[in-house]
Amino acid sequence: MRRSVVFPLILSLAVASDLLAQQRRPPARRPAATKDTAAKDTAKPVVPSQPFGSVFGTVFDSVHNAPLAGAMVTVDGTNRFAVTTDKGAFKVDSITPGKYVLRVTSDLLDSLGMVLVTDSVPVSDGAVVPVALGIPAQETLVAASCTAGQRALGPSALIGRVLEAETDKPVAKARVSFAWSEISLRDNLRRLARVRDATTGSDGVYRICGLPPELTGTVQAFHSGVSTAEVKVTFEGQPLVIQGLKIGSAETVVATTDSAALARAKANATGPRFSATTVRKGQAVLTGRVVNGAGQPIVGARVDVVGTPGATLTRDNGEFSLNELPSGTQTVVVRQIGFAPVEQAVELSTRAPQRVTVALTRAAQVLAPVAITASADAGLDKVGFNQRRRGAGGYFITADDIAKRSPNVLTDVFRTVPSLRVVPSGTDYVIENARNPMNGCVKYYIDGSPWEALFPGDVDRLLPAWEIAAIEVYNGASTPMQFQAPGASNCASIVIWSKTRTGMNRR
């Protein structure tokens, strides 16, 4: 249900005094009529001009601490309106004198399920009335959207609106899920998954209240068997995050059983995902450009749409294009050597190709050295690394071994592995099986799940070397059963364990 919020009106003292003076000023005397003027008046009657006033001012977005651009300001009871500029300014003129309520609507207010209205504004003949309007502070909006009982669970809230991807119409009765993980003191400092759900109203608005003040999680919408991607949401010292979502339909989103794409979907995520991974296709198109912090194109960056088969490399001008994508809110991940991966939400539909510009601005940073204690071995024990190393049969690399090699990129780690060779491919590098030069087949497993390298350099874009806890390399019959692929008995198998999976990066 849409909620109307009344905001106080701000008038300057100078204008108020001017209005008061106009009310007290006696009407101007009409000059005495002469014979000539009387004749003219008789020949052509004088029609008095219609008195008008105007209202001007600004609308401020307190949620994002910026002017509210593109909002519509209407004068109730009239057909007069204006749209705010990029600086939040507006002016509504030709208003008949009287008292009026101003109403402000915008996409942001629609996402909150609210309408901004003012108290009565007096407008007199010839007056220019200044007003200053603003969306209230985040704390006020949370208090207006969440009950006291909900706020007792946590001070933050996630609010937004779910729309149909093809029509932009509100989606009622959609389920919206927000998931995150946190360390539980009651469970011996274990990291546990937390989930809060909400259902959209007739206006498509959802409200998830009672969230902790500092966290990062993902939000996802579900309706009629179709879901959006998991969109990353971060609360950093603010009590309110507004996140809209668009969802496709059975006609524009088709599930697929592509196992290779499913493996890539798991590996391409830059953070934790909380729902079961599915692979989806459709007829939407995404185009765009990848640039660095100076706006220059980046060549050979890998672009993935998470949860879809869509993957490509940027061309010489930084441009890329992907098709057969599902409609709705999806997540794009861009990787390139030397840069931290960037994850960005995009809204796709079959109506027109969506275009996006992704800027890689943060350099990949080497983590500060940490002391690895016996608890690190516990993480490697958990994934079976230590047990398999004691049984020999493969080539094993630990985090300490990686640090001693001081690799610039991940493929540098494999240059001294006897059964592998690293060969150049354009400006990138690929890993080949040195013991089977006929096909050079190499299979990858990331944290136990199969992963497929589609393009040269994909291995280097996957994980920075300092984020790896351990590596196992097998060849032929020595490969453990869980890392054997059908029809790939002559392939080398590279098993990579991340510090996130083994728990080493939480210390």
Secondary structure, 3 states (H helix, E strand, C coil): CCEEEEECCCCCHHHHHHHHHHHHCCCCCCCCCCHHHHHHHHHCCCCCCCCCEEEEEEEEECCCCEECCCCEEEECCCCCEEECCCCCEEEEEEECCEEEEEEEECHHHHHHCEEEEEEEEEECCCCEEEEEEEECCHHHHHHHHCCHHHHHHCCEEEEEEEEECCCCCECCCCEEEEEEEEEECCCCCEEEEEEEEEECCCCCEEEEEEECCEEEEEEEEEECCEECCCEEEEEECCCEEECCEEECCCCCCEEECCHHHHHHHHHHCCCCCCCCCCEEECCEEEEEEEEECCCCECCCCEEEECCCCCEEECCCCCEEEEEEECCEEEEEEEECCCECCEEEEEEECCCCCEEEEEEECCECCCCCCCCCCHHHHHHHHHCCHHHHHHCCCCEEEEHHHHHHHCCCCHHHHHHHCCCEEEEEECCEEEEEECCCCCCCCEEEEECCEEECCCCCCHHHHHCCHHHEEEEEEEEHHHCCHHHCCCCCCCCEEEEEEEHHHHCHHHC
